[in-house]
Amino acid sequence: MNNDQSAFDAEEVTVNQAKSSCCSGGEAKCSGSDELHVAIIGSGSAAFACAIKAAEGGARVTIIEANEVIGGCCVNVGCVPSKILIRAAQLAQQQRSNPFAGLEDQAPLLSRSLLAKQQTSRVNELRAAKYQNILDNNPALSLIKGYASFKDARTLVVSKPDGQEVEVIADRFLIATGSTPTIPPIDGLADTPYWTSNEALFAEQTPEHLIVIGSSVVALEIAQAYRRLGAEVTLLARHTLLYKEDPLLGEQLAKSFEKEGIRVLTHTQASEIHFDGKQFKLKTNNGQLSSDKLLVSTGRHANTAKLNLELAGVETDKNGCITVNSRMETSVPHIYAAGDCSNMPQFVYVAAAAGSRAGTNMTGGDVTLDLSAMPSVIFTDPQVATVGLTDAQATAQGINTDSRVLEMENVPRALANFETDGFIKLVIDADTEQLIGAQLLAHEGGEIIQSAALAIRNQMTVKELAEQLFPYLTMVEGLKLCAQTFSKDVKSLSCCAG
């Protein structure tokens, strides 16, 4: 969760506190015990994955959380509420505009207040099921509410909501404090009621016009959702859309956005922003812009500044991210880190996998996390999905590459769905013909990418991928067809050609 550690419950909440010998009284410390004690700062996916594994390994675990609720970013203000909003917006769009003859389009009727309540209800359900119930039912886990920082490499000082301070001494530590939205230093912005993704996801009204500053995952997902909910949307990209990815992804996604009426302004930056009580006024290198709502979504930064990491000897990179090795160890061997506060990809499933491995290693195991076949999905429509290396990344590593691009109009299921925007691109090592990367833009593309990830993970050649049996009609069959383009013209094949 955004662990700025500023929000607290009015009353102290400590679960199973009696089981922990270290957290009672003003300056009480842990008493000696043969039982391994693990202290975890944060309560999101990385934290709980670590806690469960450490408890399975025989450790006693103290979780320290400064925010009002447990569960981290994903369940509370990230993955879960955003996917609910995106899905509702998609259904609204399908009512407004569908490709099938005989199905009449109609304007959707949408209550944002009811949708916000439903989002909150589902968030509460999942937080209870996946976090609070685990905490309540695992006797090895205890929770302290408070802001934790290091006193030294073996001691945390926890400032509790009532002003009391306690010290927690442990054998192993996990830092899993997450990240916070980064706000660019634009003149006047701080004095305006701008949104971050937190406010945008749970808003109970749809603005007439939303300007979005940003061009990566969160910005793109929310921008399209708001357009589909009925707002005019203008997207300001400092470079191009998804400029760190294969250029074809951003180019084609921009075309899809523009078809829906989203105004995409690339190479555009705001230099001044003012709010007159009703309208935001933006001065940009692309002219003057105005809107009734403004979303700032320009990335996130690690929540590490207030942890006093220097007192523990924990090293960070220039951006404040904690540097870890493949075992999740920091520069101090008994202190681990996982999730968005570390120098790992900011995905919840990476955070959970990293936390799980940290918990195993803390209790005598020896496991690592291999990210060479890590799939990622951006939940726009069409979806952006990638795994492995791009052409440029492979070339930079000295790999001789070959690649093919298959337009989705060549995939039978896409034709049957009348949804042919996008493409599938496969990248291979030209010397071995082994698949090393896949980039795609496709409706339900997230359901395709895992098959490519498995192929890369198992070091399949493009010929072996082309020879696999794929069900007809499925979107994932596009992988087989793209693989076949390395040796033949798929336009000359019959349906289900093997």
Secondary structure, 3 states (H helix, E strand, C coil): CCCCCCCCCCCCCEECHHHCCCCCCCCCCCCCCCCCEEEEECCCHHHHHHHHHHHHCCCEEEEEECCCCCCHHHHHHCHHHHHHHHHHHHHHHHHHCCCCCCCCCCCCCCCHHHHHHHHHHHHHHHHHHHHHHHHHHCCCEEEEECEEEEEECCEEEEECCCCCEEEEECCEEEECCCEEECCCCCECHHHCCCECHHHHHHCCCCCCEEEEECCCHHHHHHHHHHHHCCCEEEEECCCCCCCCCCHHHHHHHHHHHHHCCCEEECCCCEEEEEECCCCEEEEECCEEEEECEEEECCCEEECCCCCCHHHHCCCECCCCCECCCCCCECCCCCEEECHHHECCCCCHHHHHHHHHHHHHHHCCCCCCCCCCCCCEEECCCCEEEEEECCHHHHHHCCCCEEEEEEEHHHCHHHHHHCCCCCEEEEEEECCCCEEEEEEEEECCCHHHHHHHHHHHHCCCEHHHHHCCCCCCCCCCHHHHHHHHCCCCCHHHCCCCCC
